[in-house]
Amino acid sequence: MNLFIDTTNWKLVYILEKDNKIIDRLIIDNNKKISDVAIEKLKDFLTNNQLTIKDIDSFYLTKGPGSYTGVRVGLTIVKTIKVLNNNIKVYLIDSLMFQAGKNKAISILDARGNKYYFAVYDQFKILEDIQLIESDQLDFYIKKYSNFKLIKDYEIDFANTYLETKEMFELVDDVNNINPLYVKGFI
């Protein structure tokens, strides 16, 4: 059984998957207190599916960029589980690539303060590196990549996006390499 977790951008997302079939999903929007509810919601989610954490073989997570605290929540949960059971597998992907999926896409996430986390992908190939841009720079990239889809702030179908990006997640064997991706420093 596989569990996808995303806590990076003011959403709490859990998706259970086995053999490329979605078993269940939980998506809680606009939750700025993810750190307060993540563990309890995970327990409830697994219990509702007659599972425990021991039934999960692999964890798939987004690692950021995103909310400073949110980025750390999912990673900390899984890092702790990996320390207790080194046999589990942990796979990571950056939030912007996950959001872009297999599309030709300009992928942006609100970084607050009229800024965006930004990258451009062509079917998983990165064309513009992950960076923080001012909102007034976005028009330049929209014109430059006029035939690309603009995907913003996780306006996606998480389950379908997870299934189409699953092969792009990178296996992380060493618990010390389960780290968040920060693009700007903590303010």
Secondary structure, DSSP 8 states (H G I E B T S, - for coil): -EEEEE-SSS-EEEEEEETTEEEEEEEE-S-TTHHHHHHHHHHHHHHHTT--GGG--EEEEE--SS-HHHHHHHHHHHHHHHHH-TTSEEEEE-HHHHHHTTSEEEEEEE-SSSEEEEEEEETTEEEEEEEEEEGGGHHHHHHHTTTSEEEETT-S-HHHHHHHHGGGSEE--SGGG-----SS---
